[in-house]
Amino acid sequence: MALTHWKKLDNPDYIGAYAFQPGEKKTVTIDRIRREMVNGPDGKREECTVVHFREKEKPLILNATNGKMISRLAGSPYVEDWVGLRIVLGVEKVKAFGDVVDAVRVKNERPAEETNAPALPLCSDCGNVIKAFGEWSAPQIAASTKKRFGALLCMDCGNKRKDAQQNE
Ligand SMILES: [Zn+2]
């Protein structure tokens, strides 16, 4: 009897564990979700829910596990609310076909560039985060104190330096 390696069950038209380097994660943006006829590697056609991405990645056939994770991340079970959501894909070992195999999973995490968003500038004098003040945004205050005093300062410390200069 001919044996079928489980990897042969991967469909090259869709993203699968084969598309990832060990430990690699891919951040993708959901573009649309729709029901499609999928040609299985065994020649069978089956209607599946497919998630398409804005990036140049192959679409993902949505299974229940990943569907639940996306609705949790999106805070909504409605696919219309998923459009534009950025998700992180990775590979995890799951039990399938009586064996442990690699499968693409939507990770329970936010994209790195969102969690690593640049921190707000810190004041050189007091060390606190520079906060918006009145009509001034934090970056505006930082830019203006940098120009005037050569240092990033919060509004309080900027005013103190201004007073000090005037009293000189
Ligand atoms: Zn300060």
Backbone and ligand atoms as CSV (ligand in chain L), in Angstrom:
chain,resi,resn,atom,element,x,y,z
A,1,MET,N,N,0.837,-1.199,0.000
A,1,MET,CA,C,0.000,0.000,0.000
A,1,MET,C,C,0.876,1.253,0.000
A,2,ALA,N,N,0.558,2.195,-0.886
A,2,ALA,CA,C,1.338,3.439,-0.960
A,2,ALA,C,C,1.007,4.306,0.249
A,3,LEU,N,N,2.042,4.845,0.859
A,3,LEU,CA,C,1.827,5.699,2.017
A,3,LEU,C,C,1.832,7.154,1.592
A,4,THR,N,N,1.041,7.945,2.265
A,4,THR,CA,C,0.971,9.383,1.973
A,4,THR,C,C,1.619,10.136,3.111
A,5,HIS,N,N,2.713,10.802,2.816
A,5,HIS,CA,C,3.323,11.644,3.839
A,5,HIS,C,C,2.366,12.783,4.146
A,6,TRP,N,N,2.204,13.102,5.427
A,6,TRP,CA,C,1.228,14.147,5.777
A,6,TRP,C,C,1.520,15.462,5.095
A,7,LYS,N,N,2.804,15.708,4.809
A,7,LYS,CA,C,3.139,16.985,4.158
A,7,LYS,C,C,2.509,17.090,2.780
A,8,LYS,N,N,2.260,15.925,2.172
A,8,LYS,CA,C,1.622,15.923,0.851
A,8,LYS,C,C,0.190,16.435,0.960
A,9,LEU,N,N,-0.338,16.413,2.186
A,9,LEU,CA,C,-1.718,16.867,2.369
A,9,LEU,C,C,-1.802,18.388,2.402
A,10,ASP,N,N,-0.641,19.018,2.473
A,10,ASP,CA,C,-0.635,20.476,2.390
A,10,ASP,C,C,-1.016,20.888,0.982
A,11,ASN,N,N,-1.785,21.952,0.900
A,11,ASN,CA,C,-2.211,22.440,-0.406
A,11,ASN,C,C,-1.340,23.633,-0.777
A,12,PRO,N,N,-0.535,23.513,-1.843
A,12,PRO,CA,C,0.406,24.600,-2.170
A,12,PRO,C,C,-0.270,25.908,-2.580
A,13,ASP,N,N,-1.581,25.866,-2.837
A,13,ASP,CA,C,-2.280,27.102,-3.201
A,13,ASP,C,C,-2.587,27.945,-1.963
A,14,TYR,N,N,-2.421,27.338,-0.787
A,14,TYR,CA,C,-2.766,28.021,0.457
A,14,TYR,C,C,-1.578,27.980,1.396
A,15,ILE,N,N,-1.576,28.914,2.335
A,15,ILE,CA,C,-0.443,28.964,3.266
A,15,ILE,C,C,-0.499,27.734,4.174
A,16,GLY,N,N,0.664,27.192,4.460
A,16,GLY,CA,C,0.744,26.021,5.325
A,16,GLY,C,C,2.055,26.058,6.083
A,17,ALA,N,N,2.248,25.048,6.921
A,17,ALA,CA,C,3.467,24.992,7.736
A,17,ALA,C,C,4.717,25.010,6.850
A,18,TYR,N,N,4.588,24.490,5.626
A,18,TYR,CA,C,5.735,24.430,4.712
A,18,TYR,C,C,6.277,25.820,4.381
A,19,ALA,N,N,5.434,26.877,4.538
A,19,ALA,CA,C,5.818,28.233,4.128
A,19,ALA,C,C,6.624,28.964,5.207
A,20,PHE,N,N,6.870,28.293,6.329
A,20,PHE,CA,C,7.552,28.946,7.451
A,20,PHE,C,C,8.910,28.306,7.711
A,21,GLN,N,N,9.884,29.151,8.002
A,21,GLN,CA,C,11.167,28.661,8.521
A,21,GLN,C,C,10.940,28.269,9.983
A,22,PRO,N,N,11.797,27.430,10.547
A,22,PRO,CA,C,11.597,27.087,11.963
A,22,PRO,C,C,11.539,28.341,12.834
A,23,GLY,N,N,10.487,28.454,13.612
A,23,GLY,CA,C,10.347,29.586,14.531
A,23,GLY,C,C,9.872,30.875,13.879
A,24,GLU,N,N,9.714,30.858,12.569
A,24,GLU,CA,C,9.313,32.088,11.880
A,24,GLU,C,C,7.854,32.453,12.173
A,25,LYS,N,N,7.612,33.765,12.250
A,25,LYS,CA,C,6.244,34.264,12.367
A,25,LYS,C,C,6.005,35.223,11.218
A,26,LYS,N,N,4.790,35.275,10.754
A,26,LYS,CA,C,4.444,36.209,9.685
A,26,LYS,C,C,3.301,37.092,10.185
A,27,THR,N,N,3.484,38.394,10.031
A,27,THR,CA,C,2.406,39.317,10.375
A,27,THR,C,C,1.673,39.680,9.090
A,28,VAL,N,N,0.373,39.478,9.085
A,28,VAL,CA,C,-0.420,39.726,7.878
A,28,VAL,C,C,-1.660,40.547,8.232
A,29,THR,N,N,-2.200,41.190,7.204
A,29,THR,CA,C,-3.394,42.016,7.378
A,29,THR,C,C,-4.552,41.352,6.652
A,30,ILE,N,N,-5.635,41.140,7.358
A,30,ILE,CA,C,-6.790,40.483,6.732
A,30,ILE,C,C,-7.420,41.414,5.713
A,31,ASP,N,N,-7.611,40.892,4.507
A,31,ASP,CA,C,-8.195,41.693,3.431
A,31,ASP,C,C,-9.656,41.310,3.215
A,32,ARG,N,N,-9.914,40.021,3.100
A,32,ARG,CA,C,-11.308,39.573,2.929
A,32,ARG,C,C,-11.413,38.101,3.327
A,33,ILE,N,N,-12.635,37.719,3.658
A,33,ILE,CA,C,-12.910,36.340,4.061
A,33,ILE,C,C,-14.078,35.882,3.214
A,34,ARG,N,N,-13.951,34.716,2.599
A,34,ARG,CA,C,-15.080,34.238,1.801
A,34,ARG,C,C,-15.068,32.720,1.696
A,35,ARG,N,N,-16.237,32.192,1.330
A,35,ARG,CA,C,-16.368,30.763,1.084
A,35,ARG,C,C,-15.872,30.496,-0.327
A,36,GLU,N,N,-15.019,29.495,-0.467
A,36,GLU,CA,C,-14.467,29.173,-1.782
A,36,GLU,C,C,-14.409,27.675,-1.963
A,37,MET,N,N,-14.472,27.248,-3.209
A,37,MET,CA,C,-14.237,25.844,-3.514
A,37,MET,C,C,-12.727,25.644,-3.544
A,38,VAL,N,N,-12.256,24.724,-2.743
A,38,VAL,CA,C,-10.825,24.463,-2.643
A,38,VAL,C,C,-10.535,23.098,-3.258
A,39,ASN,N,N,-9.535,23.060,-4.145
A,39,ASN,CA,C,-9.117,21.789,-4.726
A,39,ASN,C,C,-8.121,21.130,-3.787
A,40,GLY,N,N,-8.524,20.055,-3.204
A,40,GLY,CA,C,-7.628,19.336,-2.303
A,40,GLY,C,C,-6.561,18.609,-3.092
A,41,PRO,N,N,-5.440,18.273,-2.426
A,41,PRO,CA,C,-4.358,17.574,-3.119
A,41,PRO,C,C,-4.789,16.180,-3.589
A,42,ASP,N,N,-5.883,15.675,-2.988
A,42,ASP,CA,C,-6.374,14.362,-3.404
A,42,ASP,C,C,-7.377,14.480,-4.551
A,43,GLY,N,N,-7.525,15.723,-5.082
A,43,GLY,CA,C,-8.414,15.929,-6.217
A,43,GLY,C,C,-9.856,16.234,-5.831
A,44,LYS,N,N,-10.164,16.112,-4.556
A,44,LYS,CA,C,-11.536,16.407,-4.114
A,44,LYS,C,C,-11.735,17.910,-4.006
A,45,ARG,N,N,-12.924,18.359,-4.379
A,45,ARG,CA,C,-13.239,19.771,-4.204
A,45,ARG,C,C,-14.129,19.927,-2.977
A,46,GLU,N,N,-13.789,20.936,-2.185
A,46,GLU,CA,C,-14.497,21.103,-0.930
A,46,GLU,C,C,-14.700,22.592,-0.700
A,47,GLU,N,N,-15.856,22.973,-0.170
A,47,GLU,CA,C,-16.078,24.390,0.115
A,47,GLU,C,C,-15.478,24.727,1.470
A,48,CYS,N,N,-14.607,25.727,1.491
A,48,CYS,CA,C,-13.930,26.119,2.728
A,48,CYS,C,C,-14.065,27.625,2.918
A,49,THR,N,N,-13.852,28.052,4.159
A,49,THR,CA,C,-13.750,29.481,4.439
A,49,THR,C,C,-12.284,29.850,4.271
A,50,VAL,N,N,-12.028,30.878,3.461
A,50,VAL,CA,C,-10.653,31.247,3.136
A,50,VAL,C,C,-10.407,32.711,3.498
A,51,VAL,N,N,-9.296,32.944,4.181
A,51,VAL,CA,C,-8.910,34.305,4.562
A,51,VAL,C,C,-7.827,34.779,3.604
A,52,HIS,N,N,-8.078,35.907,2.952
A,52,HIS,CA,C,-7.085,36.506,2.057
A,52,HIS,C,C,-6.409,37.668,2.758
A,53,PHE,N,N,-5.132,37.882,2.420
A,53,PHE,CA,C,-4.340,38.908,3.085
A,53,PHE,C,C,-3.942,40.004,2.112
A,54,ARG,N,N,-3.662,41.176,2.664
A,54,ARG,CA,C,-3.219,42.295,1.826
A,54,ARG,C,C,-1.789,42.084,1.373
A,55,GLU,N,N,-0.998,41.388,2.188
A,55,GLU,CA,C,0.392,41.123,1.838
A,55,GLU,C,C,0.451,40.025,0.776
A,56,LYS,N,N,1.656,39.864,0.231
A,56,LYS,CA,C,1.852,38.827,-0.784
A,56,LYS,C,C,2.023,37.474,-0.124
A,57,GLU,N,N,1.038,37.047,0.636
A,57,GLU,CA,C,1.056,35.713,1.225
A,57,GLU,C,C,-0.109,34.941,0.622
A,58,LYS,N,N,0.063,33.635,0.572
A,58,LYS,CA,C,-1.039,32.814,0.083
A,58,LYS,C,C,-2.169,32.865,1.105
A,59,PRO,N,N,-3.419,32.672,0.646
A,59,PRO,CA,C,-4.536,32.723,1.590
A,59,PRO,C,C,-4.525,31.548,2.565
A,60,LEU,N,N,-5.248,31.725,3.644
A,60,LEU,CA,C,-5.309,30.727,4.711
A,60,LEU,C,C,-6.688,30.073,4.716
A,61,ILE,N,N,-6.696,28.760,4.661
A,61,ILE,CA,C,-7.963,28.043,4.843
A,61,ILE,C,C,-8.261,28.085,6.331
A,62,LEU,N,N,-9.429,28.642,6.656
A,62,LEU,CA,C,-9.735,28.893,8.071
A,62,LEU,C,C,-10.338,27.655,8.724
A,63,ASN,N,N,-9.695,27.193,9.765
A,63,ASN,CA,C,-10.284,26.097,10.548
A,63,ASN,C,C,-10.897,26.694,11.817
A,64,ALA,N,N,-11.546,25.844,12.600
A,64,ALA,CA,C,-12.272,26.336,13.777
A,64,ALA,C,C,-11.338,26.985,14.792
A,65,THR,N,N,-10.171,26.384,15.012
A,65,THR,CA,C,-9.232,26.919,16.007
A,65,THR,C,C,-8.810,28.330,15.631
A,66,ASN,N,N,-8.399,28.510,14.373
A,66,ASN,CA,C,-7.938,29.832,13.943
A,66,ASN,C,C,-9.095,30.828,13.867
A,67,GLY,N,N,-10.265,30.339,13.495
A,67,GLY,CA,C,-11.434,31.215,13.443
A,67,GLY,C,C,-11.776,31.766,14.818
A,68,LYS,N,N,-11.689,30.901,15.825
A,68,LYS,CA,C,-11.978,31.344,17.195
A,68,LYS,C,C,-10.949,32.359,17.660
A,69,MET,N,N,-9.675,32.109,17.308
A,69,MET,CA,C,-8.628,33.032,17.735
A,69,MET,C,C,-8.803,34.393,17.066
A,70,ILE,N,N,-9.125,34.400,15.764
A,70,ILE,CA,C,-9.300,35.696,15.087
A,70,ILE,C,C,-10.489,36.439,15.697
A,71,SER,N,N,-11.579,35.723,15.995
A,71,SER,CA,C,-12.716,36.469,16.558
A,71,SER,C,C,-12.370,37.023,17.926
A,72,ARG,N,N,-11.507,36.307,18.651
A,72,ARG,CA,C,-11.079,36.820,19.955
A,72,ARG,C,C,-10.212,38.069,19.768
A,73,LEU,N,N,-9.259,37.995,18.820
A,73,LEU,CA,C,-8.371,39.139,18.593
A,73,LEU,C,C,-9.142,40.339,18.058
A,74,ALA,N,N,-10.130,40.059,17.202
A,74,ALA,CA,C,-10.906,41.144,16.593
A,74,ALA,C,C,-11.971,41.661,17.549
A,75,GLY,N,N,-12.275,40.865,18.578
A,75,GLY,CA,C,-13.340,41.251,19.499
A,75,GLY,C,C,-14.703,41.152,18.857
A,76,SER,N,N,-14.792,40.341,17.789
A,76,SER,CA,C,-16.068,40.205,17.094
A,76,SER,C,C,-16.105,38.887,16.329
A,77,PRO,N,N,-17.252,38.199,16.351
A,77,PRO,CA,C,-17.368,36.964,15.580
A,77,PRO,C,C,-17.737,37.231,14.119
A,78,TYR,N,N,-17.985,38.504,13.767
A,78,TYR,CA,C,-18.428,38.823,12.411
A,78,TYR,C,C,-17.236,39.108,11.501
A,79,VAL,N,N,-17.166,38.379,10.388
A,79,VAL,CA,C,-15.999,38.498,9.508
A,79,VAL,C,C,-15.853,39.912,8.929
A,80,GLU,N,N,-16.963,40.638,8.849
A,80,GLU,CA,C,-16.870,42.013,8.344
A,80,GLU,C,C,-15.981,42.857,9.263
A,81,ASP,N,N,-15.987,42.506,10.549
A,81,ASP,CA,C,-15.174,43.252,11.517
A,81,ASP,C,C,-13.709,42.812,11.495
A,82,TRP,N,N,-13.403,41.777,10.761
A,82,TRP,CA,C,-12.031,41.276,10.742
A,82,TRP,C,C,-11.179,41.978,9.685
A,83,VAL,N,N,-11.821,42.623,8.726
A,83,VAL,CA,C,-11.082,43.267,7.633
A,83,VAL,C,C,-10.169,44.344,8.202
A,84,GLY,N,N,-8.901,44.293,7.818
A,84,GLY,CA,C,-7.923,45.277,8.284
A,84,GLY,C,C,-7.197,44.847,9.547
A,85,LEU,N,N,-7.679,43.788,10.190
A,85,LEU,CA,C,-7.020,43.308,11.414
A,85,LEU,C,C,-5.663,42.714,11.065
A,86,ARG,N,N,-4.646,43.090,11.851
A,86,ARG,CA,C,-3.310,42.520,11.662
A,86,ARG,C,C,-3.137,41.364,12.638
A,87,ILE,N,N,-2.750,40.230,12.096
A,87,ILE,CA,C,-2.594,39.029,12.918
A,87,ILE,C,C,-1.206,38.435,12.701
A,88,VAL,N,N,-0.788,37.635,13.664
A,88,VAL,CA,C,0.517,36.978,13.587
A,88,VAL,C,C,0.280,35.487,13.358
A,89,LEU,N,N,0.905,34.961,12.302
A,89,LEU,CA,C,0.799,33.535,12.003
A,89,LEU,C,C,2.092,32.835,12.391
A,90,GLY,N,N,1.960,31.657,12.914
A,90,GLY,CA,C,3.130,30.850,13.248
A,90,GLY,C,C,2.777,29.384,13.100
A,91,VAL,N,N,3.742,28.542,13.383
A,91,VAL,CA,C,3.527,27.105,13.242
A,91,VAL,C,C,3.562,26.459,14.620
A,92,GLU,N,N,2.568,25.624,14.878
A,92,GLU,CA,C,2.537,24.888,16.141
A,92,GLU,C,C,2.309,23.416,15.857
A,93,LYS,N,N,2.736,22.609,16.803
A,93,LYS,CA,C,2.518,21.167,16.661
A,93,LYS,C,C,1.117,20.841,17.146
A,94,VAL,N,N,0.366,20.159,16.322
A,94,VAL,CA,C,-0.993,19.759,16.698
A,94,VAL,C,C,-1.170,18.279,16.382
A,95,LYS,N,N,-2.148,17.689,17.044
A,95,LYS,CA,C,-2.418,16.281,16.783
A,95,LYS,C,C,-3.368,16.163,15.597
A,96,ALA,N,N,-2.960,15.404,14.611
A,96,ALA,CA,C,-3.811,15.181,13.448
A,96,ALA,C,C,-3.421,13.868,12.803
A,97,PHE,N,N,-4.372,13.208,12.231
A,97,PHE,CA,C,-4.132,11.923,11.553
A,97,PHE,C,C,-3.412,10.954,12.496
A,98,GLY,N,N,-3.752,11.031,13.781
A,98,GLY,CA,C,-3.134,10.129,14.744
A,98,GLY,C,C,-1.661,10.384,14.954
A,99,ASP,N,N,-1.219,11.575,14.561
A,99,ASP,CA,C,0.200,11.896,14.635
A,99,ASP,C,C,0.316,13.347,15.097
A,100,VAL,N,N,1.526,13.768,15.422
A,100,VAL,CA,C,1.738,15.178,15.748
A,100,VAL,C,C,2.324,15.846,14.519
A,101,VAL,N,N,1.635,16.871,14.026
A,101,VAL,CA,C,2.087,17.533,12.802
A,101,VAL,C,C,2.194,19.035,13.031
A,102,ASP,N,N,2.881,19.713,12.119
A,102,ASP,CA,C,2.989,21.168,12.170
A,102,ASP,C,C,1.775,21.779,11.478
A,103,ALA,N,N,1.179,22.759,12.108
A,103,ALA,CA,C,0.027,23.421,11.506
A,103,ALA,C,C,0.145,24.928,11.703
A,104,VAL,N,N,-0.398,25.680,10.747
A,104,VAL,CA,C,-0.387,27.136,10.864
A,104,VAL,C,C,-1.435,27.545,11.885
A,105,ARG,N,N,-1.018,28.384,12.804
A,105,ARG,CA,C,-1.923,28.853,13.838
A,105,ARG,C,C,-1.873,30.376,13.912
A,106,VAL,N,N,-3.039,30.965,14.121
A,106,VAL,CA,C,-3.087,32.388,14.420
A,106,VAL,C,C,-2.639,32.515,15.865
A,107,LYS,N,N,-1.560,33.279,16.084
A,107,LYS,CA,C,-0.997,33.393,17.426
A,107,LYS,C,C,-1.829,34.348,18.275
A,108,ASN,N,N,-1.851,34.056,19.564
A,108,ASN,CA,C,-2.568,34.924,20.490
A,108,ASN,C,C,-1.639,36.076,20.895
A,109,GLU,N,N,-1.295,36.897,19.918
A,109,GLU,CA,C,-0.412,38.039,20.202
A,109,GLU,C,C,-0.642,39.138,19.175
A,110,ARG,N,N,-0.216,40.335,19.558
A,110,ARG,CA,C,-0.350,41.469,18.649
A,110,ARG,C,C,0.926,41.570,17.822
A,111,PRO,N,N,0.816,42.136,16.610
A,111,PRO,CA,C,2.023,42.284,15.786
A,111,PRO,C,C,3.107,43.050,16.530
A,112,ALA,N,N,4.364,42.652,16.315
A,112,ALA,CA,C,5.489,43.240,17.042
A,112,ALA,C,C,5.554,44.750,16.887
A,113,GLU,N,N,5.258,45.262,15.680
A,113,GLU,CA,C,5.421,46.705,15.480
A,113,GLU,C,C,4.378,47.488,16.267
A,114,GLU,N,N,3.313,46.808,16.712
A,114,GLU,CA,C,2.333,47.522,17.539
A,114,GLU,C,C,2.763,47.522,19.002
A,115,THR,N,N,3.324,46.384,19.459
A,115,THR,CA,C,3.756,46.342,20.857
A,115,THR,C,C,5.070,47.092,21.038
A,116,ASN,N,N,5.871,47.186,19.935
A,116,ASN,CA,C,7.146,47.896,20.014
A,116,ASN,C,C,7.027,49.338,19.517
A,117,ALA,N,N,5.817,49.855,19.528
A,117,ALA,CA,C,5.613,51.226,19.057
A,117,ALA,C,C,6.562,52.150,19.816
A,118,PRO,N,N,7.115,53.165,19.135
A,118,PRO,CA,C,8.074,54.022,19.810
A,118,PRO,C,C,7.497,54.590,21.094
A,119,ALA,N,N,8.285,54.509,22.142
A,119,ALA,CA,C,7.834,55.020,23.429
A,119,ALA,C,C,7.744,56.539,23.344
A,120,LEU,N,N,6.929,57.124,24.187
A,120,LEU,CA,C,6.845,58.576,24.223
A,120,LEU,C,C,8.186,59.108,24.713
A,121,PRO,N,N,8.612,60.266,24.198
A,121,PRO,CA,C,9.906,60.801,24.620
A,121,PRO,C,C,9.912,61.121,26.113
A,122,LEU,N,N,11.080,60.959,26.715
A,122,LEU,CA,C,11.233,61.250,28.146
A,122,LEU,C,C,11.873,62.621,28.321
A,123,CYS,N,N,11.481,63.291,29.383
A,123,CYS,CA,C,12.032,64.599,29.715
A,123,CYS,C,C,13.473,64.437,30.225
A,124,SER,N,N,14.405,65.242,29.683
A,124,SER,CA,C,15.816,65.127,30.098
A,124,SER,C,C,16.011,65.589,31.538
A,125,ASP,N,N,15.158,66.476,32.019
A,125,ASP,CA,C,15.349,67.029,33.363
A,125,ASP,C,C,14.735,66.153,34.449
A,126,CYS,N,N,13.454,65.812,34.305
A,126,CYS,CA,C,12.791,65.070,35.382
A,126,CYS,C,C,12.661,63.582,35.069
A,127,GLY,N,N,12.884,63.187,33.826
A,127,GLY,CA,C,12.835,61.771,33.469
A,127,GLY,C,C,11.432,61.223,33.250
A,128,ASN,N,N,10.419,62.077,33.418
A,128,ASN,CA,C,9.047,61.610,33.185
A,128,ASN,C,C,8.724,61.632,31.690
A,129,VAL,N,N,7.689,60.878,31.334
A,129,VAL,CA,C,7.233,60.885,29.948
A,129,VAL,C,C,6.687,62.276,29.623
A,130,ILE,N,N,7.079,62.789,28.457
A,130,ILE,CA,C,6.573,64.100,28.045
A,130,ILE,C,C,5.127,63.931,27.592
A,131,LYS,N,N,4.240,64.643,28.248
A,131,LYS,CA,C,2.811,64.506,27.944
A,131,LYS,C,C,2.312,65.712,27.160
A,132,ALA,N,N,1.225,65.475,26.446
A,132,ALA,CA,C,0.579,66.576,25.729
A,132,ALA,C,C,0.140,67.628,26.742
A,133,PHE,N,N,0.090,68.867,26.303
A,133,PHE,CA,C,-0.323,69.943,27.206
A,133,PHE,C,C,-1.151,70.928,26.399
A,134,GLY,N,N,-2.402,71.122,26.810
A,134,GLY,CA,C,-3.283,72.025,26.087
A,134,GLY,C,C,-3.370,71.609,24.622
A,135,GLU,N,N,-3.085,72.551,23.733
A,135,GLU,CA,C,-3.183,72.248,22.311
A,135,GLU,C,C,-1.903,71.632,21.773
A,136,TRP,N,N,-0.902,71.512,22.638
A,136,TRP,CA,C,0.387,70.965,22.199
A,136,TRP,C,C,0.421,69.453,22.369
A,137,SER,N,N,0.809,68.741,21.324
A,137,SER,CA,C,0.988,67.296,21.451
A,137,SER,C,C,2.366,67.048,22.064
A,138,ALA,N,N,2.563,65.845,22.615
A,138,ALA,CA,C,3.855,65.507,23.226
A,138,ALA,C,C,5.016,65.683,22.228
A,139,PRO,N,N,4.894,65.173,20.983
A,139,PRO,CA,C,6.013,65.363,20.039
A,139,PRO,C,C,6.277,66.839,19.730
A,140,GLN,N,N,5.223,67.665,19.709
A,140,GLN,CA,C,5.403,69.108,19.452
A,140,GLN,C,C,6.183,69.751,20.593
A,141,ILE,N,N,5.829,69.377,21.818
A,141,ILE,CA,C,6.526,69.933,22.985
A,141,ILE,C,C,7.986,69.506,22.955
A,142,ALA,N,N,8.222,68.203,22.662
A,142,ALA,CA,C,9.592,67.696,22.613
A,142,ALA,C,C,10.397,68.433,21.538
A,143,ALA,N,N,9.787,68.638,20.357
A,143,ALA,CA,C,10.497,69.296,19.258
A,143,ALA,C,C,10.795,70.744,19.611
A,144,SER,N,N,9.848,71.401,20.250
A,144,SER,CA,C,10.024,72.818,20.548
A,144,SER,C,C,11.064,73.033,21.657
A,145,THR,N,N,11.067,72.150,22.682
A,145,THR,CA,C,12.072,72.311,23.749
A,145,THR,C,C,13.461,71.938,23.235
A,146,LYS,N,N,13.497,70.979,22.315
A,146,LYS,CA,C,14.771,70.580,21.707
A,146,LYS,C,C,15.372,71.783,20.969
A,147,LYS,N,N,14.505,72.506,20.263
A,147,LYS,CA,C,14.945,73.649,19.477
A,147,LYS,C,C,15.397,74.786,20.398
A,148,ARG,N,N,14.601,75.002,21.426
A,148,ARG,CA,C,14.858,76.164,22.282
A,148,ARG,C,C,15.945,75.915,23.336
A,149,PHE,N,N,15.915,74.710,23.924
A,149,PHE,CA,C,16.839,74.436,25.032
A,149,PHE,C,C,17.867,73.355,24.700
A,150,GLY,N,N,17.748,72.763,23.504
A,150,GLY,CA,C,18.685,71.710,23.129
A,150,GLY,C,C,18.462,70.422,23.890
A,151,ALA,N,N,17.270,70.260,24.484
A,151,ALA,CA,C,16.966,69.039,25.239
A,151,ALA,C,C,15.473,68.766,25.150
A,152,LEU,N,N,15.116,67.483,25.201
A,152,LEU,CA,C,13.700,67.129,25.215
A,152,LEU,C,C,13.194,67.337,26.642
A,153,LEU,N,N,12.169,68.177,26.771
A,153,LEU,CA,C,11.679,68.522,28.113
A,153,LEU,C,C,10.167,68.426,28.169
A,154,CYS,N,N,9.674,68.118,29.355
A,154,CYS,CA,C,8.227,68.164,29.550
A,154,CYS,C,C,7.835,69.638,29.704
A,155,MET,N,N,6.553,69.916,29.671
A,155,MET,CA,C,6.080,71.295,29.722
A,155,MET,C,C,6.537,71.972,31.010
A,156,ASP,N,N,6.456,71.272,32.147
A,156,ASP,CA,C,6.865,71.830,33.439
A,156,ASP,C,C,8.331,72.239,33.426
A,157,CYS,N,N,9.181,71.278,33.002
A,157,CYS,CA,C,10.617,71.548,33.023
A,157,CYS,C,C,10.987,72.602,31.989
A,158,GLY,N,N,10.274,72.609,30.864
A,158,GLY,CA,C,10.495,73.637,29.848
A,158,GLY,C,C,10.200,75.016,30.423
A,159,ASN,N,N,9.094,75.113,31.169
A,159,ASN,CA,C,8.735,76.390,31.788
A,159,ASN,C,C,9.758,76.810,32.835
A,160,LYS,N,N,10.266,75.825,33.606
A,160,LYS,CA,C,11.272,76.131,34.635
A,160,LYS,C,C,12.520,76.706,33.981
A,161,ARG,N,N,12.925,76.056,32.858
A,161,ARG,CA,C,14.137,76.539,32.172
A,161,ARG,C,C,13.911,77.939,31.599
A,162,LYS,N,N,12.710,78.180,31.126
A,162,LYS,CA,C,12.368,79.478,30.572
A,162,LYS,C,C,12.466,80.543,31.663
A,163,ASP,N,N,11.881,80.213,32.838
A,163,ASP,CA,C,11.941,81.137,33.977
A,163,ASP,C,C,13.394,81.407,34.363
A,164,ALA,N,N,14.192,80.329,34.419
A,164,ALA,CA,C,15.595,80.463,34.804
A,164,ALA,C,C,16.327,81.381,33.836
A,165,GLN,N,N,16.044,81.211,32.538
A,165,GLN,CA,C,16.699,82.053,31.528
A,165,GLN,C,C,16.319,83.531,31.716
A,166,GLN,N,N,15.015,83.748,32.010
A,166,GLN,CA,C,14.534,85.122,32.150
A,166,GLN,C,C,15.104,85.782,33.389
A,167,ASN,N,N,15.419,84.951,34.421
A,167,ASN,CA,C,15.947,85.494,35.663
A,167,ASN,C,C,17.466,85.673,35.642
A,168,GLU,N,N,18.081,85.262,34.529
A,168,GLU,CA,C,19.531,85.359,34.487
A,168,GLU,C,C,19.980,86.808,34.407
L,1,ZN,ZN,ZN,10.341,67.269,33.099
